[in-house]
């Protein structure tokens, strides 16, 4: 049935033709990328076979940071119509530049993804992701408009208003981060709303936070809808890189737009389908800032088997972990080192803290323990409270999150010989 | 002006007994004690027979301790006594941030310990109202 596909020809293309298409687009990409400062002499002008890809060096987050701001720009700045940049007030930022065509292609991928899950023109889509530099907000927004659904650009927060919008406009589709969805449900209970009977929600896109299958099923049960996993990263536009189809058994990576590799994170060797390793992407259609062999730091495996939905693009599993220590808390990427820097810059805290990473409600959560040493307590309780507030504000400014802060007695945190261990991972290791 | 010793503790079992034993062993008499429960942590406020020593000893034992001034008001132990003084303070716009009391001699005398925002003015006002505030030595020698 043609209506099942947004772009039937591409979505059901045979593997052989797909690989030819990839090679063609890869060569165009290499040509474009060579115009950037960073890739200029790093990549070949042309390759004859996709297997030659493995001889091209990887690109890492560090490389992006080091080439900030325009090191990887492959066109003149005038051609750029939008940028998305990482947050953080200290440390080096990263930026992704988009030309008009880049936005257009990205939009098409998102529309394709949403259409695949069953969204249609008649749907009312409440986009509850932050608009702004977050790619999740605008990414789905444009995709939804392209598809023709009615979008409510609600952005995040203001829960009472979100609920009001759902009721007033009979929203059928939502885009939301799992932790917020769980929180919203508690509000529903308080207001006596039964989402299954009182609302019209039928589809939810859960993104920006890695979450377990249990969380997804729980949300599906609580809200009475179908939840679809998706995977994306701003380096690869944002949302629209990989999405679950209606069979919900793995996420299709759009291989006409990205070359997908799985590598051994320690050796860099390519792994076979089905083996777990680090995801590496190469953009195939990006003009403003093409990226070649980008190491995502995310660990997953591919499911190469034919999908009954008819789409020939390979699926990937949910993300199993990271190669580095990056955390995602409430949809925000956080490195423990960012937190440590903030804490150590506050003289009253110095190095007398411990960052605990826990699992709360199936999601990553942070608890920062700060020792109340004599030098901060002698001023009395008011000073203590204002210190706690200051720690919280500084953390929020730097990382955009407000982790829990627990005040503890002096000398109660573990002391270790040699390098102090100030980050402790107490998460449940799930399968 | 008298002083109160405040100790920061986590909300764990055994904190009060631990602190009480340390003071006991060091021959310090606790005249009054209250605790503020702040959820995950608590504050133990102590009027000790020797506040300076109590402060130093607890500090040495690894606690975080603060000291602050309190006003000790001598009162009659009878119905209405507390209302009298607090109404008076209210009229004079003295704000009380913490208060607790204890009996000295049943039916006769009691002490009201007050933490206020403006100590100097409070002391002046209290004395002006005909109440007796205890000096550091008097509080220690109760």
HADDOCK unambig.tbl for C-alpha pairs under 7 A between the chains (distance, minus, plus):
assign (segid A and resid 372 and name CA) (segid B and resid 64 and name CA) 6.79 0.50 0.50
assign (segid A and resid 373 and name CA) (segid B and resid 64 and name CA) 5.72 0.50 0.50
assign (segid A and resid 374 and name CA) (segid B and resid 64 and name CA) 4.49 0.50 0.50
assign (segid A and resid 374 and name CA) (segid B and resid 65 and name CA) 6.38 0.50 0.50
assign (segid A and resid 377 and name CA) (segid B and resid 64 and name CA) 6.10 0.50 0.50
assign (segid A and resid 377 and name CA) (segid B and resid 65 and name CA) 6.48 0.50 0.50
assign (segid A and resid 377 and name CA) (segid B and resid 66 and name CA) 6.08 0.50 0.50
assign (segid A and resid 378 and name CA) (segid B and resid 65 and name CA) 6.04 0.50 0.50
assign (segid A and resid 378 and name CA) (segid B and resid 66 and name CA) 4.24 0.50 0.50
assign (segid A and resid 378 and name CA) (segid B and resid 67 and name CA) 6.91 0.50 0.50
assign (segid A and resid 379 and name CA) (segid B and resid 66 and name CA) 6.59 0.50 0.50
assign (segid A and resid 380 and name CA) (segid B and resid 66 and name CA) 5.77 0.50 0.50
assign (segid A and resid 407 and name CA) (segid B and resid 41 and name CA) 6.90 0.50 0.50
assign (segid A and resid 408 and name CA) (segid B and resid 10 and name CA) 5.88 0.50 0.50
assign (segid A and resid 409 and name CA) (segid B and resid 8 and name CA) 6.94 0.50 0.50
assign (segid A and resid 409 and name CA) (segid B and resid 9 and name CA) 5.97 0.50 0.50
assign (segid A and resid 409 and name CA) (segid B and resid 10 and name CA) 6.15 0.50 0.50
assign (segid A and resid 410 and name CA) (segid B and resid 62 and name CA) 6.70 0.50 0.50
assign (segid A and resid 410 and name CA) (segid B and resid 63 and name CA) 6.46 0.50 0.50
assign (segid A and resid 410 and name CA) (segid B and resid 64 and name CA) 6.69 0.50 0.50
